[in-house]
Amino acid sequence: KTRVAVLISGRGSNMAALIEAAKAPGYPAEIVAVLSNRPDAKGLELARAAGLHAEAVDHKAFSSREEFEAALEARLEVHVADIVALAGFMRLMTPSFVERWAGRMINIHPALLPAFKGLHTHERALAAGVRLHGCTVHYVTPGMDEGPIIAQAAVPVLAGDTADVLGARVLAAEHRLYPAALARVARGEAPIVAGRVAITGEDLLLG
Ligand code: GAR
């Protein structure tokens, strides 16, 4: 099975969805470690409760981004991770770290990229008046939220939505999308061809 390290910074609900999915016998990936840049991340407790190895690599304990990333890299090596899955990991990585993991590091973003890169996506979707919103799993490249798109799920924006209500609808979609997208990557079914993920096999647009 493909060995996956999940990187988190907080709640860890997407991480929990990946852990749950990976329990299925036919799932092509196993979660070998959960790492958090924040020692107080709730997700660390969740991961330990699920019997996984979970540890903090506190970015504040290092004097530079490079040193923090070297520590992270060392943990990834110890656990022999094939793939890194960012799940609410809120630190930007240096280009050299990103390049080292090119094609092997994925992220989930709470919007239909390339719309609404960055933060506060649900507020911005409401302000823009879009009728469809959603989430995207993509390969990580040096440009923030710019990498090749692996899978997307769309949800409607409904009358009376607040950012919280809309965000909860998107989050439920994230929890279905991320395990499906990771499985596709682990099976080698999301190859990057000329800068985009080639569309192969079944469609991964979850509605
Ligand atoms: C998720 O909505 C994820 O898409 C988002 O943070 C949340 C983490 O929740 N990620 C980003 O905004 C990345 N820039 P979780 O910790 O419960 O999975």
Residues whose N, C-alpha, C, O or C-beta is under 5 A from the ligand:
A	BS01	GAR	G10 R11 G12 S13 N14 M15 A87 G88 F89 I108 H109 P110 G118
